[in-house]
Amino acid sequence: MTDTLHTDLLRLAREAAHRAGELLRDGRPADLAVAATKSSPIDVVTEMDLAAEKLITDLISGHRPDDGFLGEEGASSEGTSGIRWVIDPLDGTVNYLYGLPTWAVSIAAELDGETVVGVVAAPMRGETYGAVRGGGAWAADARGRERVLACRPAPPLDQALVSTGFNYVTEVRSHQAEVAARLIPKLRDIRRSGSAAVDLCDVAAGRLDGYYERGLNAWDFAAGDLIAREAGALTGGRPGERPSRDLTVAGTPGVFEPLQRLLEDFGAWHD
């Protein structure tokens, strides 16, 4: 029963992510403008974020009317089935607003509070990433050809390529810059893509050795966290904790723990 349920949830997540990705890629207006702001004037929402979330929730509700939702742009319902969908309809909104290609649709399904399915569609890359808990992770190209994902063999930390992101609240971002400045000399280098979901999938795909960020919400990391773990990466928050707004960390075994310790020593989780 559970395997069948997971298969059905994965199929629905893939369809919803694909359709939302097509809408965002092909329907982006030339005069795209900010529809609203969130935590600060530079933390933006566009009309396309809202349209993509509506498409996803309408599609899923049409198939599974008793499920709950948690969405970045306001979708929120408890549901009665034990399934909750955690949705970021457009992760990397500022990239999208500026016409940069690194953005994604992120959809996860939770069963009784545990993430069991995750799908991240990155249309401008022509790639979709996915995982089922206990079933491994994969990536599919634009033609639907799939490959198994596996994180990189762990290098020494000073040879690790690590990605991060920065908050839209000035005071938080300033602190994050101080942490990054202390961290850079201890790594190969740092990257900043602008999409947490894509960064987590890049850890899964072996394109990064590690990733960390403060201030993420569940919809930012739910799908990507599962994909990274199913590809063999380790994920967490502060030592002994799960990913959270305080801190989200992912890395290949051998990079994860020393990176997490440094972030704790540097106070990456607070001002």
SVG drawing of the C-alpha trace seen along z (x, -y; Angstrom):
<svg xmlns="http://www.w3.org/2000/svg" viewBox="-11 -48 53 50">
<polyline fill="none" stroke="black" stroke-width="0.4" points="0.0,0.0 2.7,-2.5 4.8,-1.7 1.7,-2.3 1.0,-5.5 4.6,-6.8 4.4,-6.0 1.2,-7.9 2.5,-10.9 5.7,-10.9 3.7,-10.8 1.5,-13.7 4.4,-15.8 6.3,-15.3 3.2,-16.3 2.5,-19.4 6.2,-20.5 6.4,-20.0 3.2,-22.0 4.2,-24.8 7.7,-24.9 6.3,-25.2 4.0,-28.0 6.9,-29.9 9.3,-29.3 6.9,-29.9 4.5,-32.3 6.9,-34.8 5.7,-38.3 8.3,-40.6 7.2,-43.3 7.2,-41.1 6.8,-43.2 6.8,-42.8 3.3,-41.9 4.2,-42.1 7.0,-42.0 7.6,-39.8 10.3,-40.1 11.8,-43.3 11.4,-45.5 13.9,-43.2 12.1,-40.0 9.7,-39.9 6.7,-38.0 5.7,-38.2 2.4,-37.4 4.0,-34.2 4.8,-32.9 1.1,-33.2 -0.1,-31.7 2.3,-28.7 1.2,-28.0 -2.5,-28.1 -1.8,-25.7 0.0,-23.2 -2.6,-23.3 -5.6,-23.1 -4.0,-20.1 -3.2,-18.2 -6.5,-19.0 -8.3,-17.7 -6.7,-14.3 -6.4,-14.3 -9.0,-16.6 -8.3,-15.4 -4.6,-16.4 -3.2,-19.4 -0.9,-22.1 1.9,-24.4 2.9,-26.8 5.2,-29.8 2.6,-32.1 -0.2,-31.3 -1.6,-27.9 -2.3,-26.5 -4.7,-23.7 -4.6,-20.8 -6.2,-18.1 -7.5,-14.8 -5.5,-12.2 -2.2,-12.4 -0.6,-13.8 0.7,-17.4 2.2,-19.0 5.0,-21.5 5.3,-23.8 7.6,-26.5 6.2,-27.4 9.2,-29.5 12.4,-29.1 14.7,-31.8 12.2,-34.5 14.7,-37.3 16.7,-35.3 13.5,-34.8 12.6,-38.5 16.0,-39.5 15.9,-36.8 18.6,-34.7 18.2,-30.9 18.7,-29.5 15.2,-29.0 13.0,-26.0 9.7,-24.5 9.9,-22.5 7.2,-20.1 7.4,-17.7 4.9,-15.3 4.9,-14.5 3.2,-11.5 2.4,-12.0 5.1,-14.7 7.9,-12.9 8.9,-13.8 8.4,-10.8 8.5,-12.3 10.4,-15.3 10.6,-16.7 12.5,-19.8 12.0,-21.0 14.6,-23.4 13.2,-24.2 16.0,-26.5 18.5,-23.6 16.2,-21.1 16.4,-18.9 14.0,-17.5 15.3,-15.9 13.3,-13.6 13.4,-11.0 11.3,-8.7 12.3,-8.0 14.3,-4.8 14.3,-4.6 17.2,-6.7 17.4,-9.9 17.4,-10.5 17.5,-13.3 15.7,-13.4 16.6,-15.5 14.2,-17.3 13.6,-14.1 12.8,-12.1 16.0,-10.2 16.9,-9.4 20.1,-8.9 20.8,-7.9 22.1,-10.6 25.1,-10.1 27.0,-12.8 30.7,-13.2 33.4,-11.4 34.3,-13.6 37.4,-15.8 39.3,-17.4 37.4,-20.4 39.9,-22.8 39.2,-21.4 35.4,-21.4 33.2,-23.6 30.3,-24.9 27.3,-27.0 25.3,-29.3 22.6,-31.9 21.8,-35.3 18.8,-36.6 16.8,-39.6 16.9,-41.3 19.9,-43.6 21.1,-42.8 20.9,-39.1 22.6,-39.3 25.4,-41.3 26.1,-38.7 25.9,-36.0 28.6,-37.8 30.8,-37.9 30.4,-34.1 31.2,-33.5 34.3,-35.7 35.6,-33.5 34.6,-30.3 36.1,-31.0 39.8,-30.6 39.0,-27.1 37.3,-25.9 38.1,-25.6 35.6,-28.3 32.0,-29.4 29.2,-29.7 25.8,-31.5 23.1,-30.4 20.0,-32.1 18.0,-28.9 18.2,-26.6 16.3,-23.9 18.8,-23.9 21.8,-24.0 20.5,-20.9 20.0,-19.1 23.5,-20.1 24.9,-18.4 22.9,-15.3 24.2,-15.5 27.9,-15.8 28.2,-19.4 28.8,-20.7 30.5,-19.2 28.3,-21.1 25.7,-23.8 24.5,-25.8 22.0,-28.6 20.3,-30.4 16.7,-31.6 15.1,-28.9 11.5,-27.9 10.2,-24.3 9.1,-24.9 12.6,-26.0 14.3,-22.7 11.7,-20.0 12.1,-18.4 15.8,-19.2 16.7,-17.8 15.2,-14.4 16.8,-14.4 20.2,-15.1 19.8,-12.5 18.7,-9.8 21.8,-10.6 24.0,-9.8 24.5,-13.2 24.1,-14.1 21.8,-16.9 20.8,-18.7 20.7,-21.9 22.7,-22.8 24.5,-19.8 22.0,-17.1 19.1,-19.0 17.1,-18.8 17.2,-21.5 15.3,-24.6 15.2,-28.4 18.2,-28.5 20.4,-26.6 20.2,-24.1 23.4,-22.2 24.0,-19.5 27.2,-17.8 28.9,-14.7 29.9,-12.4 33.3,-13.8 32.4,-17.4 29.1,-17.6 30.4,-17.3 33.4,-19.6 31.4,-22.2 28.6,-22.0 31.1,-22.4 32.7,-25.5 29.3,-27.0 28.4,-26.4 31.8,-27.9 31.2,-30.9 27.7,-31.4 26.1,-31.1 22.7,-30.6 22.3,-33.9 23.2,-37.6"/>
</svg>
